[in-house]
Amino acid sequence: MDHSLTEDQARIEEAVGAICDRFDENYWLERDREGGFPFDFHAAMAEGGWLGIAMPETQGGAALGIAEAAVMMRRVAQSPGAMAACSSIHMNIFGPHPIVVFGTGEQKQRWLPDLIAGRTRACFAVTEPNAGLDTTNIRTRAVRTGPESNAGYRVTGEKIWTSTAQVADRILLLTRTTPREDCTRPTDGLTLFFTELDRERIEVREIDKMGRKAVDSNMLFIDGLQVPAGDRIGEEGQGFECLLHGLNPERCLVAAEAIGIGQQALQRAAGYAKERIVFGRPIGQNQAVQHPLAESWAELEAAWLTVLHAAGLYDAGHPCGPQCNAAKYLGAEAGFRACERAVLAHGGMGYAKEFHVERLLREVMICRIAPVSRELILSHIAEKALGLPKSY
């Protein structure tokens, strides 16, 4: 099986790289220091048509697969923008997928063209402070405002780690419409909406965090948000099923991003190791420096092949949960080790912002933590691939 890039994928990589090259390391270092959403980078990607890479052609997208999206996101991650650049467009790539799969024709036409063109920015609100990864235990409630089938909803609750909410126009919002105790299964009774982010009813409070300052993460306090019935995706109570259709693609994309960051860090480390002279020889001549970097190169290559395999299964419509989770696990771990080794290869200068590898190490941590932990991934694989008893 040939896992080299196709001609179309190679062209995607080249075209996206040309956009990324317009935003150098000084641009992203400034974003890391001062913050501020990278509107100009987001606009450049929208102008190139890349925000709709996996969306339908009828709404202005390219209708390509998750494999092509992974190629694109890896290339973005290989640029100096790293995770900050990826996160500024990430929601557009995987977030609207429930709309593509479960949205009505009217909803797709109403929402997707503006997302693809960059006229609208969206945020993704699922996680809650008291639920974490236990999504079925969320407490944000959506209550019908009337008895009619087309009546709207009134939403109250809290969300956490909602990225880009400071600059978003709309929100993909998971709620509970039926109390968990009244449901046959914990996954029942959840409903997904894509609606206006009404700042009169949603307080957006930014979280001060260790990295990726260019892209905000937030707490949301939702107090009586009015949501029209026409903003509901799919059937009431089937939101968890809708959400699942975006999880496997997201795992592949996060893996690709981690791999790209790791590959960038590795190139920076190799360049430094060739130039840094200690005891009359370049430090890259020493096996103690060479071997960790070489090991990371091999790990990143293997993880990338896993991403392509998992994405290929998804695009072909085959079951792929364990493979997509494995891709995320391997990609995040390999990316993290590469960044850590890059910092160590730089010695003391690895701690200096001017060499950028400390920023890459901070940003790649996101891929290990989100959107699902390493431990939960391993539990999923143990259950689904190995047939072991469910442990959580």
N, C-alpha and C positions, 0 to 999 in steps of 0.2 A: 504494500500500500504506500503510495507516494504522499507524504505530508509536506512537501515543499509548497510554497505559495503558487497559486495559479497566476496566470497573466493578469487577470482582473484584480486579484488581491495585491499583486506587486504594484499595479498602477494606483490602487488605493493608498498603499503605504507611501508611495512617492508623492502623490498629490497632497496627502495630509501632512507629510513631512515638510513640504514646501510652505505650508501655512505655519506650522510650528516653528520653522526656522526664522520667521519674521519676529518672533518673541524670544529674545535672547535671555541668557542667565541673569543679566542685570535687571531685566524687567521682572523676572520671577523672584529674585532676591528682594527687590523693593516691595513686591506684594507680600512676601513673607514677613518683612519687617513692619510694614505699615498697614497691611490688610487692604481691604477694598476689593470687591468682586471684579474679576478680569473681563469687564464688559466688552472690550475691544477684541479679545481672543474669542469669546463666545460669539460675537458678531461675525468674525472672520470665518469661523466654522459653519455658522448658519449660512453665510453668503456662498460658501463652497458647496452647500447642500448636504453637509455631513451629519446634521442633526437628525435627518430622516433616513439614515442608512438602512434601518430595519423596518421602516414603516411603509404602508401601501403606496403604490404609484398613483392611485386615484386621488390621494390627498397630497401629492407632491413629494412623496418619499422615493427611495431607490428600491425598496422591496428586496433587499439583499438579506443574507442569513446572519445568524449570530457568529459564524466563523469569520465573515467579513468585518462585522462589528468588532470582534476581538482583535483582528489585524489592525484595525484603525486605533483602538484604544491602547494597544501595546505601543504603537508608534508615537502616540501622544505622550505616553508615560516615559518613553525613551528621550523625550525632549526635556529641556531644562524646567519646563512647567511641572513635570512629574504628576503627583497626585492632585495638586491644586488645579492644574489644567484639566485633568481627567474629571475631577469632581464638578467642574463648572459646566460640563456637558453630559455627565453620566446619567442624570435623571432623564434626559431626553432620549437616551439610547434604550434603556430597559424599562423605565417607569411607565411609559404609555402602553406597554404591551397588553395589559388587561383591556384597554380600550380597543386595541386592534382585534383581540380575540372575542371579547364579549360586548363591545359597544355596538349600538345600532348604527345604521348608515347615517342617520342624521347627526348622531353624536360624533362620529368620526369626522364628518365634514365640518362640524362646528368647532372641533377642538384641534385636530391634528395639523391642518395647514399652518395655523399660527405657531404651534410648537416647532414644526419643521423649519419655518422661516425665521425663528428666533424672535418673533413679535411677542410671544408669551413665554414666560418661564414658570416652571412648576416645581413644587416640592413634594416630598413623599412622607406622609405622617402615619406611621404604624406603631413604632415602639413607644411604650409608656413607662413612667418611672417605676411603677409597682409590678410590672409584668415582665419587662426585659424580653428575653427570647420566648417566653411563654405567651405567645401571641393570642391564644384562645382565652387568656385571662384578662384581656384588656377591659377597661371600665368606661371608656368613652361611649356615651349612649346617644343614639339617634332615635327620637320618638316622633311618630307621625303627628302632624299638626291638624289632621282631619280624618274622617272615616273613609273618604273616597279613595279609590285605588290610585289616583294620580295626585293625591295630597303630598305636600312636601314634608320635610323633617326639621326638627329642632335638635341641634347637637350640642352637647356639653361634655367636657372632659379635659384631659391633659395628654400631651405628647412630648417626647424627648428625642434628642438627636435628629431633629428634622433639619436637614441641610438645605441651604439656599432660601430659607423662608424669609430672610431679610429682603430679598430682591424678587421673590416669586409673586406672580399674579394669581396663580391657581394652586390648588392643593389636592393631591390624591390622598384620600382620607379613609382609613379603616375604622369602622365603628361596630358596636354591638347593638342590634335592633331587638334581639330576644335575649333575656337573661340566660346565662349559662346553665343555671339550674333547671330551666324549663326546656332545655334542648336534649335530644336523644344522644347527640355526640357533641363534644366540646367545640368542634370546628363548625357546628351549625350556628345560625343566628348572628353571623357577622355579615356586615354589608359595606360595600365599597362605593365611595363617591369621588367624583372629580368635579370640584366646584370652585367658586371664587374665594380667594383668601381675603375675607372681609376683616380688615384690621380694626373695625369698630367692635367686632365680636371675638376676635382672636388676638390676644396679646402675644407678641413674638419677642422672646427674651434670649439674647445671644449668650452662648456658653463660651467662656474663655478656656481655650484648650492648648495643647502642647505644640500643635503643628497645623499646617494647611490653613493659615490665617486668611488667605485670600477667599476662601469659601466658608461661609458661616455655618455653624451648627447651633440649634436653638431648642429651648423649651417653648411649648405652645400651651396657652391657657384659653380654652374655648368655652365661651359663655353664651349660650343661646344662639348659636349660628344657624341661620335659616338656609336650608338647602332645598332647592326645587326637586321634585321627583324626577325630572328630566336629567338631573345630574347624577343619578344612580347608575352604576355600571352593573349590568346583569340583573339577576333577580334578587329581591330582598332575602337576606339570610344566606346567600351563596357567595359572600365576599371572600371567604377563605379560599374557595376554589378558584375564584378570579385571581387572587393574589398569587397562588401557586404557579400560574402560568408565567409569572415574571421572575420566579426564584432561580430556576436553573439557568436561564440566560444571564442573570446577574452574577451568579457564581463564576461563570466562564469569563465575564468581563472583568470582574475584580481580580481574578487570577491573571488575566492578560496584563492588567495594569501593574500588578505586583511584579510580574516578570519583567515588564518594560523598565520599571524603576530599578530593579536589580541589575539589569543589563547596562543601564546608564551608569550606575554606581561602579560596576565592574570596569567599564571603559575608563572612567575617571581614575580609578585605582591603578589600572595598568599603565595609563599615561604618566601618572605621578611616579610609579615604581621604575619606569625607564629613565626618568629625568633626575630623580633624587639620588645624589651621590653621598655615600657614607663609607668611611674606611677605604676610600679610593675606588669604589665600584658602585654601580647602580644597585639599589636595594632589590630591584626586580631580578637580579642575578642570583639572589639567595633563595634556596628552595623553601625556606620558612615563610617567605613572602609569596613565592610562586604557587605553591601547592594549594593553599586555601582559595586563592583566586581561581585556579584551574578547576578545583572541585566545585566551586560555585558556578562556573561556566557550564559544567556538565549537568548540574542540578537544574539550572535554568532551561537548558535545552530539553531535558526530559520533561519538565513541567509544561513547556510550550507544546510539546507533542501531545501531552495529555489534554491540554486545552483544545487543540485542533480535533482530537478524537471525540471529546465530549460535545463540542459545538457541532461537529458533523452528525453525530447521533441525533442531537436536538433538531437540527435543520431537516433531517430526513424523517422526522416524526417518530423516532424510536424511543423506547424508555431509556432514560439517561440520568436519573437522579444520583446514583452512586458515582457515576463518572464525572458529573458536573461538580459534585461535592469534593471528589478526589482532586479535580483540577484546581479548585479553590484552595484546598489544603496544601497541595504541593507547590502551587504558584506562590502563595503567601509565605510559606516557610523558606522557599528558595530565595525569594526576593529579599526577605528580611536578613537571611544569612549573608547574602551578597553585599547588602548595605552595611551591615556590621563589619564585615571583613574589609570593605572599602575604607571605612573610618579607621580601622586598625592599621591598614597599610599606609595610611597617611601619617601615622604617628600622632604627635601633638597637633599637627596642622589639620588632622581630621576633625578636630574640635572647633576649627575656625570657620566662620560662615563663608569666607571668600572662596573656599574650596567646595562648598555646596554639599559635600557628602553627609554632613551632620543633618542637613535639611532632608535629604533623601531618607535617612534612617528614621527620622521622626515621622515622615509622611507614609513610609511603607508599613508602619505599625498599624495603620487603619485597616489594611488588608488582612491582618491577622485577627483583628478584633471583630470587624464588621463584614458583611451583615449577619454573620453567624460565627460562633466561636469554633476554635479547633476541636474542642472536646465534643461539641454537639455534632460536628461533622463526623468524627470518628464513631460516635454512637450510631449515627444514621447508617454509615457504611457497615458497621458490625451487624446491625439489624437487617438491612435490605440486601446486602451482598453476601453476608456470611450466615444469615438465618439465625442469629443469636437473639435471645429474648430482649424485648424492648426495655431499656434501662431508665427511661425518664418519662 
